[in-house]
């Protein structure tokens, strides 16, 4: 990897911070799902704002679909994303969820019209509105499958927060990032737990307080993304990811993810030792645990990889 570049100094352009302020586009259909891996989302999840597609291999794509606004989010987009992620909590055969934006931009952050409205709301109204974003990020964070942010173009403000809330992140050459809230007199509050978890407290302080735009190299240096690929390598990456996960038991993947959440930051004491021993014992006698070990010993493919 090339030497990471320092974040760009100065105020980002309006395109960097947000999308064009045009009329909101809304619809009232249920999320479209190309393969029957995921149960249908609730009726108030707007399929034109967020699209769900899936592959037979257990890879699901969640696409923010407001390209005319550079995929900036408002309350309707947040609600649709929340429905999508909560639906995926119960999708037993899903191994990976790839989050991306339509039209070559990941997410430009908060919608300008939404921000304009919020400026006139009371503190309690703003608190309830912010809880919608907090619930969406938690729903993404708690998806049992491996969550992957595929970042093309810009991921600004809350868009970069979505990146941080995923288990891994891939940036396409030319991607740009910023936590620009302080330039607007605001703070990156609801995304902070996920950003701090991803890049650490010291780096978060630097990026939050400078609000500088930074490129994919610096995002990788900071720990926000894991890999940089070319635009022509996206399909290859998806195929590589799919091929690599097909041998993994979906239930064990979800249990392993919950294990990380539950042990992170805890003291390694007798209570934790007993808890982890109990978990592996439960896994050994589970259906997938029994099948996986027996298939390995019998030199055959387990049922979930057929």
Residue, then its C-alpha position, 0 to 999 in steps of 0.5 A: x500500500x502506498x504511504x497514506x496521505x494526510x487529510x485534506x485541510x480546509x472546508x469540504x465542498x458542498x458536494x462533499x458534505x451533502x447532496x443537491x437540495x432537490x425534492x424528496x423522492x418517496x414510494x410505498x412498496x415493500x423492499x424488493x428481494x431478488x432471491x428468497x433468502x430474506x423474509x419480506x420487510x415491513x410495509x413502511x420500509x420504502x423499497x425505492x429508498x433502500x433496495x435489497x438484493x441477494x445471491x443464492x450463496x447467502x450474500x445480500x446487498x443493501x443499497x441506499x437508493x437516492x443517487x439524485x441526492x448522493x444517497x444523503x439520508x433523511x428520516x425516511x431513508x433511516x426508517x427503510x435502512x432500519x427495516x432492512x437491517x432488522x429483517x436480516x437479524x432473522x435471516x438464517x442462511x445469510x452469510x454476508x451483507x454488503x452495504x453500498x450506495x447507488x450511482x457511484x456515491x456511498x452516502x453524503x451524510x444528512x439531507x439538507x432539507x432534513x437538517x433545515x427542518x431539524x433546526x426549527x425543532x425542539x430539543x425533545x423533537x431532535x432527541x427523538x429524531x436522533x434516536x432513529x439514526x441511533x437505532x438504525x446504526x445499532x440494527x446494522x451493528x447487530x446483524x448476525x452476518x458479516x457486514x461489509x461497507x463497499x464505499x464508492x465516491x464519498x462517505x461523509x458524516x453519518x455515511x462514514x458512521x455507517x462504514x464504521x458500524x460494519x464489520x469490515x469496509x472496502x474502499x474503491x479508488x478515489x473514495x473520500x471520507x470526513x466527519x465534518x459535523x463540527x464545521x456545522x456547529x454540531x457533533x458526531x454523536x450517534x456515530x461516535x461509539x462505532x467510530x471509536x470502536x473502529x479507529x480508537x479514541x485518539x484517532x477519533x479525536x483527531x478526525x472529529x476535531x479537524x473535520x478534514x476530508x481524507x482519502x482511502x489511503x488515510x482511511x486504511x491507515x486510520x483503521x476505518x477501511x480494510x482494503x482498497x480496490x479499483x473500480x474494475x475489481x468490485x465484482x472480483x472482490x464480491x466473488x472472492x468474498x462469496x467463495x471464501x464464506x461458502x464453507x462457513x456455517x451461518x449460525x456459527x458465524x453469528x455466534x462468533x460475532x456475538x462472542x466478540x461483542x460480549x468479550x471485548x473489553x472485559x477482564x479475563x477472569x474466572x467468570x469470563x472463562x466459564x462463560x466461554x467454556x459454556x459457549x464452546x460446549x454448547x457449540x459442540x453439541x449443536x446441529x451445525x457443530x455436530x455436522x461440521x466436525x463429522x463432515x471434517x472427519x468423514x472428509x465430506x462437505x457439510x450440508x451448508x456448503x453444498 
